[in-house]
């Protein structure tokens, strides 16, 4: 069976996911067969695995870093929040149902068997399992039914490393406070610490490391510098929803893209590839006053609750603003839930997302969507019918969309890889000025993305460009990430601890 290491956090967004990705790459480069594992993930950013199941995007990134195909066993429990209190529960890639938070916590004990079965499936095939905890490992009110952190580490014999984020302040309270809250058995599991997002001269923090080590009698394995130049997919919508960065300035000589920051935004990683183009500005907008003159295209991304977000568009004035923008010649692209919002109405007869039976969409495309219980989850490939470019991607959606009037034309013709039977997807009007599709990852297809951006450049009289890089460039980014961690933490000592702990607790 595989050796195991678990990276725990003093809180959410301290860098657990990115650390797991880094160590998956480090272990791979050292010749180990390695796989990531997160028992339970809460994220609206998901992906389709090789089995055709749905898991969190972070585990897909980590699997790529490890050089292996993603599997539903790497994230056996995925929670996709659809309201402030409830989430869609996905078990081993398939929808189990909708649950309120309190009901889910009562359901947790039944999930432990599923989690352990998935872990053991991976452990039989790999040398090292790099595990990721969830949130804070010391949430005292949640420990009783802990599914992800110390109780799982104890069951599988994983050594644990606790990660803190020094950039948010209070790193001593984060680490020493968490350590003091641990039980004796949890302290035995904890072999040391990593401090993430450090800015400045490491020599100035040597006394801080000494203080932490004296108070806890545990080593600080590394001090990881803050970075913003290594391009790794973001984990979940928290990154966008809590983004406090200033909007980038839009100019006449840039391609200016506005992305609507829907309250239930999901799979926003569809758009991250655009941010790496040198003459493209991408801003996520929440308030209508941010949507100033000069934007070339508005993109409506995926959403986990299209019914509520349709009402939000009307309530906030976005519906009027978007329709006026399109009326004046603006471009608009909708992806998945954004595609549904471009239609005339969305119906929810079974109460999948809401108590409402029907809501009105933007009315920019002649569509009707009916939400259904069965979720469509599949990889697809095909051709854009507008520019004849090849596309690849994946579908994850609950609804089925029908065309009400044959005004315009389908956007894509697609099929599942290995299956010749194809179908039309999406819809477009006025060329591709108003268009929508169910296919996530569409913009990752280099030839399609180049034509998409060049059509805007031509309209503005800008120089057309070739593809700067495709999604395959991300593998170089994993190596850069691994290089950063190897240079700033004691990887050899960490590996020794994995082997030592596994031997003692085997």
matplotlib code that plots the C-alpha trace (Angstrom):
import matplotlib.pyplot as plt

x = [0.0, 1.1, 2.8, 0.7, 1.2, -1.5, -1.3, -3.6, -4.5, -4.9, -7.8, -9.3, -7.3, -3.9, -2.4, -3.2, -4.3, -1.3, 1.1, -0.4, 0.1, 3.7, 4.5, 2.8, 5.2, 8.2, 7.5, 6.9, 10.2, 11.9, 10.6, 7.6, 4.2, 2.0, -1.7, -3.6, -6.5, -9.1, -11.9, -14.3, -14.1, -16.4, -16.2, -18.3, -15.2, -15.3, -14.1, -14.9, -12.6, -11.5, -14.5, -16.9, -17.5, -17.3, -14.7, -13.2, -10.9, -8.1, -7.7, -7.5, -4.7, -2.9, -3.3, -1.8, 1.1, 1.5, 1.5, -1.6, -5.2, -7.7, -10.1, -13.3, -11.5, -9.2, -12.2, -14.9, -17.2, -17.8, -20.1, -21.3, -23.0, -26.2, -27.4, -26.1, -27.3, -27.4, -25.2, -25.5, -23.8, -21.7, -20.4, -17.7, -18.5, -22.3, -25.1, -26.4, -28.8, -29.4, -28.8, -29.0, -25.8, -27.3, -28.6, -25.2, -23.4, -25.7, -25.1, -21.3, -20.7, -22.2, -19.6, -16.6, -16.8, -17.0, -14.0, -11.9, -12.8, -11.7, -8.5, -7.6, -8.3, -5.6, -3.3, -3.0, -1.7, 0.6, 3.7, 2.7, -0.8, -0.6, -3.7, -5.3, -7.3, -10.2, -10.6, -9.1, -8.0, -9.0, -12.7, -13.7, -17.5, -16.9, -14.3, -16.9, -17.8, -14.5, -14.3, -11.2, -8.6, -7.1, -9.5, -8.8, -5.0, -5.1, -7.1, -4.7, -1.4, -0.6, 2.0, 0.6, 2.1, 0.2, 0.2, -0.2, -0.6, 1.7, 0.4, -2.9, -1.1, -1.2, 1.0, 2.1, -1.5, -2.4, 0.3, 0.8, -2.9, -3.9, -1.2, -2.6, -6.1, -4.9, -5.4, -2.4, -3.0, -3.3, 0.0, 1.6, 0.3, 1.7, 5.3, 5.9, 4.8, 5.0, 4.6, 3.2, 3.1, 6.1, 7.2, 10.6, 14.0, 13.7, 16.6, 14.3, 12.0, 14.6, 13.7, 10.1, 10.8, 12.8, 9.9, 7.4, 9.7, 10.4, 6.8, 5.6, 8.7, 8.0, 10.1, 9.2, 10.0, 9.9, 9.1, 7.5, 7.7, 4.7, 4.3, 1.9, 3.8, 3.3, 0.1, -1.9, -5.7, -7.6, -9.3, -12.8, -15.1, -13.9, -10.9, -13.3, -16.0, -13.5, -11.3, -10.4, -8.0, -8.6, -10.1, -7.4, -7.6, -9.2, -7.7, -8.3, -5.3, -6.3, -9.1, -11.3, -13.4, -15.9, -16.9, -20.1, -19.3, -22.6, -23.4, -23.3, -20.4, -18.9, -16.1, -14.6, -11.4, -12.9, -11.6, -8.1, -6.4, -7.5, -5.7, -2.4, -2.8, -0.5, -3.0, -6.1, -7.7, -10.1, -12.2, -14.7, -17.6, -20.2, -21.8, -23.4, -21.4, -18.2, -19.4, -18.1, -17.8, -14.9, -15.6, -15.6, -17.4, -19.3, -19.0, -21.6, -19.8, -21.2, -23.5, -24.6, -28.0, -29.3, -32.7, -31.5, -28.9, -31.6, -33.5, -30.3, -29.7, -33.1, -32.9, -29.5, -30.2, -27.8, -30.5, -31.2, -27.6, -26.7, -29.6, -28.6, -25.0, -26.0, -28.5, -25.6, -23.5, -21.7, -20.7, -22.0, -20.9, -22.6, -21.0, -23.2, -25.3, -24.5, -25.8, -29.1, -29.3, -29.1, -32.3, -35.9, -36.8, -35.6, -38.1, -37.6, -40.7, -39.0, -37.6, -34.0, -32.6, -35.5, -39.1, -39.9, -41.3, -40.0, -37.9, -37.2, -33.8, -32.2, -34.1, -31.0, -31.2, -34.4, -34.0, -35.8, -34.1, -35.8, -33.8, -33.9, -32.8, -30.2, -27.0, -25.0, -21.3, -19.1, -16.0, -16.6, -14.7, -15.8, -15.9, -17.2, -19.7, -18.9, -15.1, -14.6, -12.0, -11.5, -12.7, -12.4, -14.0, -16.5, -20.1, -21.5, -25.1, -28.5, -30.7, -31.7, -32.0, -34.3, -34.5, -37.8, -37.3, -34.8, -33.3, -29.5, -27.6, -26.0, -22.5, -20.9, -21.1, -19.6, -19.3, -17.9, -14.3, -14.4, -18.0, -18.9, -22.5, -22.5, -25.0, -25.4, -24.6, -25.2, -26.6, -25.4, -27.0, -25.5, -22.5, -21.0, -21.8, -24.3, -23.5, -23.8, -22.7, -22.7, -19.0, -16.6, -13.0, -13.9, -11.4, -8.6, -8.7, -5.9, -7.2, -10.7, -9.3, -7.1, -10.0, -12.3, -9.8, -8.7, -12.3, -12.4, -8.9, -10.0, -13.1, -10.9, -8.3, -5.7, -2.9, -3.9, -1.9, -1.0, -1.7, 0.7, 0.4, -2.0, -3.1, -0.1, 2.1, 0.7, 3.0, 5.9, 4.2, 4.0, 7.8, 8.2, 6.0, 8.0, 11.2, 10.0, 9.0, 12.2, 14.3, 12.5, 11.6, 13.4, 11.9, 14.4, 13.4, 9.7, 10.2, 12.1, 9.2, 6.7, 8.7, 9.4, 5.8, 4.5, 6.9, 5.9, 2.2, 2.1]
y = [0.0, 3.6, 5.9, 9.0, 12.6, 15.0, 18.8, 20.5, 24.1, 26.6, 27.9, 28.1, 29.5, 29.2, 27.3, 23.6, 22.9, 24.6, 22.8, 19.4, 20.2, 21.2, 18.0, 15.8, 17.3, 17.0, 13.3, 12.6, 14.1, 11.9, 8.8, 8.0, 7.0, 9.7, 10.6, 13.4, 12.8, 15.0, 13.2, 16.0, 19.2, 22.2, 23.9, 25.0, 24.7, 21.1, 19.0, 15.7, 12.7, 9.8, 7.8, 10.5, 11.7, 15.1, 16.1, 19.4, 21.2, 21.3, 17.5, 17.6, 20.1, 18.0, 14.9, 16.8, 17.8, 14.2, 13.1, 10.9, 11.0, 12.3, 9.9, 10.2, 8.3, 11.4, 13.4, 11.0, 13.6, 16.9, 19.6, 22.2, 25.1, 26.3, 28.5, 29.9, 26.8, 23.9, 22.1, 19.5, 16.4, 14.4, 11.0, 9.4, 11.7, 11.2, 13.4, 11.9, 14.7, 18.2, 18.6, 21.4, 21.8, 20.4, 17.3, 16.7, 16.7, 14.0, 12.1, 12.3, 9.0, 7.1, 8.6, 7.3, 3.9, 5.6, 7.8, 4.8, 2.6, 5.3, 6.0, 2.2, 2.0, 4.6, 3.3, -0.1, 1.5, 4.3, 4.8, 8.0, 9.6, 13.3, 14.2, 17.6, 18.6, 20.9, 24.4, 24.5, 21.2, 22.5, 23.5, 22.2, 22.1, 19.9, 17.4, 14.8, 14.0, 14.9, 13.3, 15.0, 16.0, 14.2, 11.3, 10.3, 10.8, 8.5, 5.8, 5.7, 6.3, 9.7, 12.0, 15.6, 19.0, 22.1, 25.1, 28.7, 31.9, 34.6, 37.1, 37.4, 38.1, 36.3, 33.4, 32.7, 32.5, 30.3, 27.7, 27.7, 28.2, 25.4, 23.1, 23.9, 23.0, 19.6, 16.4, 14.4, 12.0, 14.8, 16.3, 12.9, 12.9, 16.5, 16.2, 19.9, 23.1, 25.0, 28.8, 30.1, 33.4, 35.1, 38.5, 40.0, 38.7, 35.2, 36.1, 38.6, 35.7, 33.3, 34.3, 33.8, 30.2, 29.6, 30.8, 28.5, 25.5, 26.1, 26.5, 23.4, 21.2, 20.7, 21.8, 24.5, 22.6, 25.7, 29.3, 29.6, 33.0, 34.8, 34.5, 35.7, 34.7, 30.9, 30.2, 27.5, 27.2, 28.6, 26.2, 27.6, 30.6, 32.1, 33.5, 35.4, 36.3, 37.7, 39.3, 42.8, 43.7, 46.9, 46.6, 46.7, 49.7, 49.1, 50.8, 51.2, 49.1, 46.1, 43.4, 44.3, 41.5, 41.9, 38.7, 38.9, 37.9, 36.1, 35.3, 31.6, 31.7, 28.3, 27.0, 30.5, 28.8, 28.7, 32.3, 32.0, 31.2, 34.7, 36.4, 35.2, 36.8, 39.9, 42.4, 41.1, 42.7, 40.5, 42.1, 40.3, 42.8, 42.7, 46.1, 47.7, 50.9, 49.0, 48.1, 51.3, 52.2, 50.5, 46.8, 44.7, 41.6, 40.5, 36.9, 35.2, 32.3, 29.1, 29.3, 26.8, 28.4, 29.8, 30.4, 32.7, 34.4, 35.2, 37.1, 38.8, 40.1, 41.8, 43.0, 44.6, 46.3, 44.0, 42.7, 46.2, 47.0, 43.9, 44.2, 47.8, 46.8, 44.2, 46.5, 49.0, 46.3, 44.7, 41.1, 38.6, 35.0, 32.6, 29.4, 26.7, 28.5, 31.7, 30.2, 29.3, 32.9, 34.2, 32.4, 33.5, 31.5, 28.8, 26.3, 24.3, 22.0, 19.6, 22.2, 21.2, 24.7, 26.8, 26.9, 28.9, 27.1, 29.5, 32.6, 34.9, 35.0, 37.9, 37.0, 37.5, 34.0, 32.1, 29.4, 27.6, 25.6, 23.0, 21.8, 18.0, 15.6, 13.8, 15.6, 15.7, 15.0, 14.2, 15.1, 16.4, 17.3, 18.7, 21.7, 25.3, 25.8, 29.6, 29.5, 25.7, 25.5, 22.4, 22.5, 20.2, 20.6, 19.1, 19.4, 19.6, 20.8, 19.9, 21.4, 20.6, 23.5, 23.7, 26.2, 28.0, 29.7, 28.9, 32.4, 32.1, 28.8, 26.2, 27.2, 23.8, 20.2, 17.9, 14.3, 12.3, 11.1, 7.6, 7.9, 9.0, 10.0, 13.8, 16.5, 20.3, 22.4, 26.0, 28.8, 32.0, 35.0, 37.7, 35.6, 35.0, 38.4, 36.8, 33.2, 30.5, 26.9, 24.2, 23.4, 24.3, 24.7, 26.0, 28.8, 26.4, 25.2, 27.3, 27.7, 28.6, 31.1, 32.8, 33.2, 34.4, 37.1, 38.1, 38.7, 41.4, 42.7, 43.0, 45.0, 47.4, 47.7, 46.0, 43.7, 40.0, 37.6, 33.9, 31.7, 32.6, 29.3, 26.5, 24.6, 22.3, 25.2, 24.5, 21.5, 23.9, 25.9, 22.7, 22.4, 26.1, 25.5, 22.4, 24.3, 27.1, 24.6, 22.6, 25.7, 26.9, 23.8, 20.7, 18.1, 15.4, 15.8, 15.7, 12.4, 10.9, 11.8, 10.1, 6.9, 7.0, 7.6, 5.0, 2.5, 3.2, 3.1, 0.5]
z = [0.0, -0.6, 1.9, 2.7, 3.5, 4.4, 4.1, 6.6, 6.9, 9.7, 7.7, 4.2, 1.3, 3.0, 0.1, 0.7, -2.9, -4.5, -2.0, -2.8, -6.5, -5.9, -4.0, -6.5, -9.1, -6.7, -6.0, -9.6, -10.6, -8.0, -9.6, -7.3, -8.6, -6.9, -6.8, -5.0, -2.7, -1.1, 0.7, 0.5, -1.5, -1.6, -4.9, -7.9, -10.1, -11.3, -14.2, -15.9, -15.2, -17.4, -16.0, -17.0, -13.4, -11.8, -9.2, -8.0, -10.3, -7.7, -7.8, -11.6, -11.4, -8.8, -11.0, -13.9, -11.7, -10.8, -14.4, -14.1, -15.3, -12.9, -11.3, -9.2, -6.4, -6.0, -4.7, -3.8, -2.1, -3.9, -2.5, -5.0, -3.0, -4.6, -1.7, 1.6, 3.4, 0.9, -1.6, -4.3, -3.1, -5.7, -4.7, -6.9, -9.7, -9.7, -8.3, -5.0, -4.2, -2.7, 1.1, 3.6, 5.7, 8.9, 7.1, 5.4, 8.8, 10.0, 6.8, 7.1, 9.1, 6.2, 3.8, 5.7, 4.0, 0.5, 1.3, 2.6, -0.4, -2.8, -0.9, -0.8, -4.6, -5.2, -2.5, -4.3, -7.5, -6.2, -4.1, -2.4, -1.9, -1.3, 0.7, 1.2, 4.2, 4.2, 5.8, 9.3, 10.9, 14.3, 13.9, 17.3, 16.5, 13.4, 14.7, 15.9, 12.3, 10.6, 7.2, 5.8, 8.3, 11.3, 11.6, 8.1, 8.5, 11.5, 9.6, 6.7, 8.6, 7.0, 8.4, 8.6, 7.8, 8.9, 6.5, 7.6, 5.5, 6.8, 4.2, 6.1, 9.4, 12.7, 11.7, 15.3, 16.4, 13.4, 14.0, 17.8, 18.4, 16.1, 17.7, 21.2, 20.1, 18.9, 20.9, 22.0, 19.1, 16.6, 17.7, 17.2, 13.6, 13.0, 11.9, 11.1, 9.5, 6.2, 6.2, 2.9, 1.0, 2.7, 1.5, 2.1, 3.4, 4.9, 7.3, 9.0, 10.0, 11.4, 15.0, 14.2, 13.1, 16.2, 18.3, 16.6, 16.9, 20.6, 21.4, 19.5, 19.4, 15.7, 12.7, 10.2, 7.0, 4.8, 4.2, 0.8, -1.0, -2.2, -6.0, -8.6, -11.8, -11.8, -13.7, -11.9, -12.2, -9.2, -6.9, -6.5, -6.8, -3.5, -5.4, -7.6, -5.1, -2.6, -5.2, -4.0, -6.8, -8.7, -12.1, -14.9, -17.2, -20.6, -23.6, -27.3, -28.2, -26.0, -26.3, -23.4, -21.9, -19.1, -17.2, -15.1, -11.5, -10.9, -7.3, -8.0, -10.5, -11.3, -13.6, -14.1, -15.0, -18.5, -18.8, -17.1, -20.4, -21.7, -18.9, -20.3, -23.7, -23.8, -25.3, -23.5, -20.4, -18.4, -15.6, -13.4, -12.8, -10.1, -10.1, -13.2, -12.7, -13.4, -16.9, -18.5, -22.2, -24.0, -23.3, -26.5, -25.2, -22.2, -21.1, -18.9, -17.2, -15.6, -12.5, -10.0, -9.6, -12.8, -11.4, -8.6, -10.9, -13.5, -10.8, -9.7, -13.2, -13.2, -9.6, -9.9, -13.3, -15.2, -17.4, -18.8, -19.1, -21.0, -23.4, -24.1, -24.7, -27.2, -28.9, -29.5, -31.2, -28.2, -28.3, -25.8, -25.0, -22.6, -21.3, -19.7, -17.1, -18.9, -22.1, -20.3, -19.1, -22.7, -23.5, -23.1, -20.1, -17.7, -16.2, -13.0, -12.8, -10.3, -8.0, -8.8, -7.9, -6.6, -5.5, -8.5, -11.6, -14.2, -14.6, -17.5, -19.1, -21.1, -24.3, -26.5, -27.9, -28.9, -26.2, -23.5, -20.8, -18.6, -15.6, -15.1, -12.4, -14.5, -14.8, -18.1, -17.4, -20.4, -22.3, -25.9, -29.0, -32.4, -34.6, -34.4, -37.2, -37.4, -38.0, -38.6, -35.9, -33.8, -30.2, -27.1, -23.7, -21.3, -20.3, -16.7, -16.5, -15.2, -17.9, -21.5, -23.9, -26.9, -29.8, -29.9, -33.3, -36.1, -36.0, -36.2, -36.3, -34.0, -32.7, -32.5, -33.7, -31.1, -30.0, -27.2, -27.9, -29.4, -30.4, -33.9, -33.1, -33.0, -32.2, -32.4, -29.4, -28.5, -30.6, -32.3, -33.9, -36.1, -36.9, -33.5, -32.0, -29.6, -28.9, -26.2, -25.6, -22.9, -23.6, -20.8, -21.8, -25.3, -25.1, -24.2, -27.8, -29.3, -32.9, -31.7, -29.1, -31.7, -34.1, -31.3, -30.2, -33.8, -34.8, -32.0, -33.0, -36.6, -35.6, -33.6, -36.3, -34.1, -35.3, -35.4, -33.3, -33.3, -30.3, -27.5, -25.8, -25.2, -22.2, -22.5, -21.3, -17.8, -17.4, -17.5, -14.7, -12.6, -12.9, -11.9, -8.9, -7.9, -8.3, -6.0, -3.2, -3.6, -3.2, -0.1, 2.0, 3.2, 0.8, 1.9, 5.5, 4.5, 2.6, 5.6, 7.8, 5.4, 5.4, 9.1, 10.1, 7.7, 9.1, 12.7, 11.9, 9.2]

ax = plt.figure().add_subplot(projection="3d")
ax.plot(x, y, z, "-o")
ax.set_aspect("equal")
plt.show()
